[in-house]
Amino acid sequence: MGDDMSYQELVDSVTPKENKWKNLIVAFLSGGVVGAISQIFVSLFDTNIMLIIWIVIASILTGMTVFDDMVDKFKMGVIIPITGFSHSVTSASLDYKHEGLVTGIGSNYFKLAGSVILYGIVSATVFALLRSII
């Protein structure tokens, strides 16, 4: 048991400390910028076009290995919207492309995005049922 405590102390000593308030403010502001730009796109085009623009931008930035750096800097404000979904699909495709189209990209395409789809459908169903009951 003493070894566990010393190991935990070692882990705590080398784990970087995060500034939660700074991260909160950065995520809030970067998410606000994404939302404001999205509103401009909707005003100029259409909601569907705005979504396509963000999907393409996130996929390109993921392919250029820039998106992860942006998430490190701007926190969840840039990954919560559809950009995070696009990033997860694109990065899975890039990670498994060497295994081929079917066993690589095809079978790993929705690796992370699959859980988002699953729990999105489940929560939407629960909320729809609650709404119809109420």
N, C-alpha and C positions, 0 to 999 in steps of 0.2 A: 504494500500500500504506500509505503514511503517513496518507492520508485515512481509510482504514478504521480505523486505530488511533484517530485522533482522534474519529471517529464513535462507536466502541465506548466510548471514555472518556466521551463526552457521554451516551450511553445509560446507562452505569453510574452517572454522577453524578446523573441524574434519576430512575432507577429506585428505588422505595422499597425499603428493606432490610427483610426479614422476620426476625422472631425465631422461628426454627424450633422451639426448645424450648417457647416459650410457646404457639405454634400447636398443637404436639403435645399439650400438657397440656389446652388448651382443647377440642380435638377429642375427646380421650379422655374428659374429664368430660362434655361435652355429649352425646356418643354414649352414655355410661353412663346419663345421665338419660333419653335417648330409650329405651334398652333397659329401664330400670326401669319407666318409664311403660307401655311395651309389655307388660311382664310383668303389670302390674296389669290392663291391658285384657284380656289373655288369661285371667287368673284370674277376672275378672268376666264375660266374655263367651265369646269363642272366638277362635282365631287369625285366621280369616277376617274377623271383625268388627273386630279390632284393625287389620288391614291396611286395611280400608275406612275406619276412623276416621282413620288417618294420611294416606291418599290424599285424603280430603275436606279435612282440616286444611291440608295442603300446597297443594292447589288453591285454597282460599279465600285463604290467605296470599299465594300468587302473584298472584291476581287483585287483591288489595289492595296489591300492590307492596311487601309486607313481607318476603317470603321471602328475597330477595337480601340485604337488610340483615341478616337472621338468619344467613345463611351467612357474610357478612363478619365478623360478631361471633363466631359459634360454630363456624366452620370446617366441616370435612368431617363432623363428628359429627352434623350435622343433614341432610346431603344424601346420605350413603352409603346409608342404608336406602331403603325404598320411597318416601320423601318426595322424593328426588331424581328418581326416575322420574316421579312425579306432577308435579313442578315442570317438568320438561322438556316434558312433553306439554301442560300447561296454558299455559306461556309461549309455546310454538310456536303454539298455537291463538289466543292473544291477539295475537301478533305478525302473524299472517296473516289475521285475521278480516275485514279490509277488502277482501281479494281474493275473498271469497265462500266458500260452504260447500264447493264441490268443489275449485276451483283454489287456494283459500287454505288453509282449515283442513284439508280432506281430504287434500290432497297434501303438507302440511307437518306433519301431526299427529305422526308418529313421526320427525321430522327427527333429533333427537339420540337419542331413545329407541330408534330403529331399530338403531343401532350397539350399544347395550346388549343388545338382544334377540339380535342376530346373534352377538355374541361370547359371550353367555351360553349360547346353544345350542351353539356350536362347542366351548366349553370343557367343557360338560356332556357332550357326545358323546365328547370325548377322555378325560375322566375315567372315563366309563362303560366305554369300551373298555379302558382301563388296568386298571380294576377287574376286568373279566371275564377279562383275560389273567392277572392276578396271582391 
